[in-house]
Amino acid sequence: MAKKKSTRGNAITRYYRETIGELRKVTWPTRQEAINLTIVVLIVTFGMSAFLGILDYLFTRLFALIF
């Protein structure tokens, strides 16, 4: 007969062990790559917020003229 494993302790321990194992497989970006990607994200974020702000302003003016 097979012994019943303790589900709580082993499951949690196995989860952390597998998580650490997967994190070791990750190819982490270099510092310069992380900086470059952060700059790209900030530029796109500011660009989209400006674009949406301009659209909001234009639609507000348009609806003000209509009503």
Residue pairs with C-beta under 8 A, 6 or more apart in sequence:
29 37
